[in-house]
Amino acid sequence: MRIREATVDDLRQVDAICDASGRARWTPKMVAPARDRTVLAAIVDDGIAGIAKTHFHGEPEGGAPGGHYLGGVIVSPDHRRRGIGFALTRARLEWIWDRSSTAFELSGLEQPAC
């Protein structure tokens, strides 16, 4: 397995993972590279086995502080329980830690629009 930045060209494979997982599909905007966040793909056997993203919110919103957040992570049902979600989370945290000493998780908070 290797982890790399995702691109809009990956969207067809991301759609298949979302569909197989019963999750809403990600839009091109959600996958497109951006300066203040990352979207990572886990590659297994030349295909995408998982996808994960971060978010950045510069200002506090509601009860959530401003900063970098771990966003969604989805692993293909055929590739679960192999450490892919863990590897994607570790890579996202390393990306955040290169920019900040704090990372937040979106679960349990009202999620701001991305």
C-alpha positions in Angstrom: 0.0 0.0 0.0 1.1 3.5 -0.7 -0.5 6.9 0.2 -0.6 9.7 -2.3 -2.5 12.9 -2.8 -5.8 12.3 -4.6 -6.8 14.2 -7.8 -10.1 14.8 -9.5 -9.1 12.1 -12.0 -9.6 9.6 -9.1 -13.3 10.5 -8.7 -14.6 7.5 -10.6 -12.8 5.1 -8.2 -13.8 7.2 -5.2 -17.5 7.0 -6.4 -17.2 3.2 -6.5 -15.9 3.1 -2.9 -18.7 5.5 -1.7 -21.3 3.4 -3.5 -20.0 0.1 -2.1 -19.9 1.7 1.4 -23.4 3.1 1.2 -22.0 6.7 1.6 -22.7 9.8 -0.3 -20.4 10.4 -3.3 -17.7 13.0 -3.0 -17.9 15.9 -5.4 -15.0 17.1 -7.6 -14.6 20.1 -5.3 -14.1 17.7 -2.3 -11.3 15.9 -4.1 -9.6 18.8 -5.9 -6.3 19.9 -4.5 -6.4 23.0 -2.2 -3.7 24.9 -0.4 -5.3 24.6 3.1 -6.3 20.9 3.2 -5.3 17.6 1.8 -7.1 14.7 0.2 -5.2 11.4 0.3 -5.8 8.1 -1.5 -4.5 4.7 -0.4 -3.3 2.7 -3.4 -3.4 -1.1 -3.3 -2.7 -3.1 -6.5 -2.8 0.1 -8.6 -6.3 0.9 -7.5 -7.7 3.2 -4.8 -8.6 1.2 -1.7 -9.4 4.2 0.5 -9.8 8.0 0.5 -9.5 10.5 3.3 -9.5 14.3 3.7 -8.8 17.2 6.0 -10.5 20.5 6.4 -9.3 23.9 7.5 -11.6 26.4 9.2 -9.7 29.7 9.9 -12.3 31.0 12.4 -14.3 29.4 15.2 -17.8 28.4 14.2 -20.5 27.6 16.7 -18.8 25.5 19.4 -15.9 24.4 17.1 -12.5 26.1 17.3 -10.8 27.3 14.2 -8.0 25.0 12.8 -7.3 21.8 11.0 -9.8 19.0 11.2 -9.7 15.3 10.2 -12.6 14.9 7.7 -14.1 11.9 6.2 -12.3 8.6 5.6 -13.8 5.7 3.5 -12.2 2.3 2.9 -13.5 0.0 0.3 -15.4 -2.9 1.9 -13.0 -5.4 0.1 -10.0 -3.7 1.8 -11.2 -3.2 5.4 -9.4 -4.4 8.5 -6.0 -4.2 6.8 -4.8 -0.9 8.4 -5.7 1.3 5.5 -7.9 3.7 7.5 -5.1 3.8 10.2 -2.5 4.6 7.5 -4.7 7.4 6.0 -5.4 8.9 9.4 -1.6 8.8 10.3 -0.8 10.5 7.0 -3.4 13.2 7.5 -2.2 13.9 11.0 1.4 14.2 9.7 0.2 16.6 7.1 -1.6 18.7 9.7 1.4 18.5 12.1 3.6 20.0 9.5 1.3 23.1 9.7 0.0 23.1 13.2 0.4 21.6 16.6 -3.3 20.8 16.9 -5.7 18.7 15.0 -9.5 18.3 15.6 -12.0 15.7 14.6 -15.3 16.6 13.0 -17.3 13.8 14.6 -19.6 15.1 17.4 -19.4 18.7 16.2 -21.7 20.5 13.8 -19.7 20.2 10.6 -19.1 23.5 8.8 -19.6 23.6 5.1 -16.5 22.6 3.2 
